[in-house]
Amino acid sequence: MEQPCLFGPNFLEKLVGKAILNDPKVAIVELVANAWDAGASEVKIIWPTKENEQLFSIEDNGCGLTDKEFTSRWRTLVYDRHESQGNTVLVNNKNRTVFGKNGVGRFAGFCFGESYYVASNKDQEHIEYQIRPGQGKYPFLLVKNKPSTFTEKIGTKIFSREKSSLRIGEEEIRSEIGMRFLTDPSFSCIVNGVKVNFSHIPDDNITSHNIKIESNKIIKIIVIDTNDADKTTKQHGIAWHVNGRLVGEADWKSYGFDEIIDGRSSEAKRHTFIINVDFLATTDAVKKDWTGFNITQEFTEVRTKVFDFVKEHIFEQTKQKRERAFLNVKNAHSGELRKLTPLRVERWEEFVSEIQRECTNLNEKDLLKLSSVLIKMEQSDTKYSLISKLHDLDPSQIDNLHNILADWSLDLAKEVLDELQVRLKLLDELRERVLDV
């Protein structure tokens, strides 16, 4: 006899995370990200305050949902957005990479009441559902209502019909949204009638910088630091703006900036660099479809300046982290370092510090291994000449060397090569004698 599964009262919290269901700042960011993923260009939020006494709602002008799409996606736990819809959405004839993947953001509405409502309009089909907690057999329930709101516009609206006990002001919400959703000027968020802009970000979280290039043109850089790392890097990275328009996408991967920072690091999940280079509009640097830059001389110069700036900024931000890693590595090798002369210890310290500066993606575990190799270099007779030889190898040769060392120990390889050398010498002697005869 088949029996249905039962769901405990905390199942949904375990599935989507406590913050989405209880932290208004996390919840609103998730809902705005959903609007982004729906291809919206504008999001309007009504945020309840003591003064306005309104009910919470968030409305977008995205693609909307039909009844079939809504019931399929909302009912599916761990919904795979990428598999079902792809990882991009078309907006104004341009593909936009989506933020979401597992569909957990749709439950953020529970943060604003015991239940919440979803109204959507697509293909002249208007729907409205109430989403409320389930009991026992179901983690949540969908209750279809007769549409009573949002009947004309294409898009989706999530709202509450009960007063919320939110203790966060609208200015703080504008700040949270501004720190994550100002990378694309074509995407706007309006909170209680006020459009979110850079002025809503606290001074502690935003700085502006000007960099002059050889042509005396100015690169304007805005650095946004959320201070606390987000779950992912999807709302962070390098965003290039030309004449108030985003070129390509905001990320860490484009144009080699992932050399500076590991996307899994906390720094990558809290920093955004908005690069304003309007002067590139009059050159051939911007691709015609605005999906990226042509690698022209002008862009190469700009990219180099920006790369150096970002690298130096991240280097300063990670100073304490590097110092802790250096101290941990030094303590781990204290026994070996005591056997070296003061001059060699000083040279080792300088070498490790320079590696930290140049290889910003190097984690502490790899730094520990590399610093151990450097100690052995100091202890050896040949010192660092091996590094010089490695420098002369191309990438394929380094891969070949790695494969050799994976299959052979150095002692065994030396023994085999010595034996080959003896036999080759013997063959040469035999060849000479045969030719003499």
N, C-alpha and C positions, 0 to 999 in steps of 0.2 A: 504494500500500500504506500503510495507516494505521499509525502508530507512536505509542506512548504517550509522554507527557512524562516527563522524568527530573527528579528533585529532588536538589539538592546537599545535603550534610550539614548546612549552616547555613540551609536554607530556612525551617524552623520558627522559628528565632531571628529571622530577618529579618522574618517575617510577624507575629509576636506581640510582639516586642521582647525584648531580652536580659534586662531586669529581671524579667519575669514568670517566666522559666525559671531564673533564678539568684539572685534576691534573695528570701529567705524572707519578709521584711516585705511586699514588694509582692505576692508569691504568695498569702499568707494573706488579705490584704485583698481580692484578686480572688475568692478562693474564698468568703469570707464574703458578698461582694456577690452572688455567684451564688445563695447560699442566700436572701438577701433577695429576689432576683428570682423565686425559686421560691415565694414567699409564706410562707416559714418565719417562725415566731415565736420559735424557739429553735435555737441552733447549739451543738453540743458538739464541742470540739476536744481531741484528745490530742496534746500537744506533747512530743516526745522530749527528755529531759535526761539528764545523766550519772547522776542519782539514780534516775530511774524506768525507764530503759532500755526504754521502750515504743516502739512503731512509730507513725508519724504517721497521724492520721485526722481527718476533719472530717465530722460527721453533722448533718443538718438534718431538721426535720419539715415540710418544704415539700410541694409537690404531687406530687413524684416523677416518674418517667418510665416509660413502657411501652417495650417492646423496639423498636417501630416509631419512637417519638419519639426514643429514644436514638440509634439508628443513623442516623436522618435528620439530627439536629442535630450529632452528634459528627463525622460524616464530612464535613459540609459546611464547606469553608474559607470564611472571611469570611461566616459565617452571619449573616443579618439578623434579629435578634431582633424588632425593631419590626414588620417586614413580616409575619413568620410568626406571631407571638404577640401583637402589640400592644405598647404602651409602658407598660401597667399590668398589675397582677396583683391579683385580688380576695383580700383578707385580712379576715376577720371582717366581711363585708358592706361593706367599704370599699376603694376602689381605691388601690393603692400604686404610685407611679411607680417603674419599674425603673431600675437603674443601667446595665446592660449593653446593648449594641447589636450589636457585631460578633462576639461569642462567643469572644473571645480568652482570657477568663478560665478556660475549661475546660482549657487546657493548663498551668495553674499547677501541676498535680499533678506535672509533670516536675521541678519544683524539689526534690521530696522523694525522688527515686529515678530510676533508669534507666527504670523503667516505673511506672505507678500503676494502681489498680483503682477501678472505679465499680460500686457496688451500688445498686439502686433498686427501689422497690415502689410500684406504682400499679394501681388497678383489679384487685387480687388477682393481679397479674402481677409476679413477682419476677425480676430480671435481675442478672447480674454480668458485667462485661467487664474485660479487661486492656487498657490502652492502652500501646503500646510504640513506640519509634522505628522508622520504616520504613527501607528501603534502596533507593536507586535509583529505582524506579517510584513509591514511596509515601512521603510525609513522615512518616506514622505509620500504625500498624495497630491494628485492633480485634479482640481475640481473645475469643470468647464462652466463659465458664466456667460450670460447674455452680455455682449459688448456694450459698455456704457461710457467709454472714453476713447480718445485717440482714434477717431473714426475716419479721418481724412488723410493724414500724413502717412507716407511710407516709412516704416521704421519700427522701433520697439520701445516700449515704455515699461519700466519696472517701478512699482509704487506700493505704498502702504495705505491702508485705510484705518489705521489706528495711530494714536499719538506715540511718538518715540521719546524715550528718556535720554536722548543724546546729550552728552556733556562737552562736546567739542564744537567750537565756534566755526562759522563759515570761513573766516580768514585762515584758520589752520587748515581747513579742507582745501582752500585755493592753493595754499602753500604745498600741500602734499601732491596735488595734481600738477602744479607748475613744475615741480622738481622732476617729473617723470614724463610729461606729455607736451613739452614745448619744443621738442626736437623737430617736429614737422609743422611749419606755419599754416599749412592747409587744414590742420585739425584743431578745432577750437572747443574749449569747454567753458560753459557759462554757469556760474553758481549764483543763484538768487538775483539773476539779471546782470551780473558783473562778469565780464569776460576775463578769464585767467590769463595773466601775463607775467613777465619777469619781475615786475614790481611786487608781486605777491610772495616772492621767495624771500625769506629772511636774509639779512645781510651776512649772517654766519654761514649761510649755505650757498652763497653766490659771489663770484668775483669776476671782474672784467679786466682784460689785458689787451694792449695794442703792440703789434710787432711790425716793424718797418722792414721791407725788403729792399733790394738794391735799386729798384726803380722808384723808391720813395713811396710806394703804395703801402697801405696799412692793412694788416690782417687783424680783425677784431675777434677776440676769443672770449667767450663766456664760459666759465667753469662752474658747474653745479655739483655740489657734494651733499648727498642726503644724510651724511654722517653714519647712519645705520645702513648696513648692507641689505639690499632686497633679496628675494629668493633667487632671482635670475638676473642676467645682464640685459634682458630684452627691452628695458626702457632706458638703457644707458649706452655709452660708447661715444664715437665721434660722429657728429652731425654737421654736414657741410651745407651752408646757406648761401645762395646767390640770389640777390634781388628778392629777398623774402620768400624764397622757394627752396625746398629740400632737394639736394642733388643725391641720388642714390638712396641709401638707407642709413640710419644711425646704427652703427655697430663698431666692434673692435677689430673685425677681420679685414675690412677693406684697406687697401694700400699699405699693408704691412704693419699696422699698429698693434697687432697681436704679438709682435716681437717685444713690445714694451711690457705688456701685462697679460697675465693668464686670465681668461674669461671666467674661470672658476674661483678666482680670488675675491676677497671681500672688497678690494679697491675697485675692481671692475664692476661690481654690483652696486656701487654707490656713486660713481663719477660719470658725469656727462660733460663733453666738451663741444660747444656749439661754435663752429668756425664760420665767421661772416667774411666772405671774399667776393663782394659785389663786382670788383674790378675784373674778375675772370669772365663776366658776362660778355665783355667786348672782345674776347679772344676766342680761339677755337678749343678752349679747354673743356667746356661743358658739352657733353654729348647731346645730340639733337632731341633724344627722347628723355633726357634728364635722369637717366638711370645711373650715371656715373660721370667720370672725367676721362678725357683723352689725355694720354701721358705726354703732354706738350712741355716745352721748356719752362713756360710760365707756371704750369701746375707743379712740375717737379721742384721748382724753387720754393713754391708755397708749401708743398708737402714736406720738404726737408725742414723748413722753419717750424712748421706745426709739430712735426715729429719730435724735434729737439725740445720744443716747449713742453709737450705732453710728457716726454720722458723725464725731463727735469722736475716737473710738477709731481709726477708719481714717485720719483726718487725721494723728494722731500717728504711726501706723505708717508712713505714706508720706512723712514729713517729709524724709528724706534724698533720696528719689526726686524730690520736688518741687523741692528745692534744686538738684539736678543739672539738672533740666529748665529751671529758671529761669536758671541760669548758662549753659546751652547756648543758650537763646533770646537772652539778653543779649549773648553773644559773637557770635551770628549777626547781630545788629543793631548791632554796635559802631560801624560807620561812620555810620549814621543818627543814633544816639544822641549822638554827638559834636557834631552840628550843632544839638542842642537846648540850651536853657538849663538850668542845674542844677535849677531849680524844675520845669521840664517833665519832665526825666528822673526826678525824684523822684516826680512825679505818675504817670508811666508805670509805674514800678516798683510803686507802691502798687496801681494798677489791675490789673496782671498778677498780683500776689500775691493780690488779692481774687478774681480769676477762678479761680485755682487752688483757693482755699478753697471757693468756692461751686459750682464745676463740677468735682467730683472725678473725673468720668469723662473729662474732656478729656485727650487724649493729647498728647505733646510736639509732634507734627507739626501738630496743629490749633492748639495754643497758639502755635506759631511764626507761623502765618498770622494769627491774631487779634492777636498783639502787633505784627505789621507794620501792621495796620490802625490800631491805636491810635497808632503813631508818626505815621502820615499824618494822623490826627485832630489830633495836637498841632501838626503843621506847617501845617494848614489854617487859614483865617480863621474858619470857623464852629465850630471845636473839636468838642465832643461833642454839639452840638445834633442831629446826624443820629441818634445813638443814642437821644436822647429821642423823636424822631419814630418810629423803629423800635419803641420801647417802646409807643407808642400804637396800633400796628397789631395786629389779631387774627391768629391763625395762618394763616387762608386768605389774608389780604392779603399776608402775608410770602411765602407760596407764589407768589402772583401776581407779586409784585415779583421773586422769583427767576426765574420763567419769562420775564419781560420782559428781565431782564439776560442771560439765557441766549441770547436771540434778537437782542438789540440791545446795541450798545456805548452807553455814557453820552453820548458826544459825538454819535453819530448820533441817539439818542433826543431829546437837547436840540435838535438841528437840526430834526428833524421837528416837535417841539412848538412851537418858535419859528415855523416856517412855518404851522402850524395856527392859532397865535394871531394871526398877521398876517391870515390869510384869514378867520378868524372876526370879527376887528375890521372888515374890509372888508365882510363880509356885514351886520353891524350898521349900518354907515353907509349901505349901500344900502337896508336896510329902513326906516331913518328917513326917507330922501329919498322913497321910494315912498309912505310914509304921509303925508308933508307934501303931496305932490301930490294 
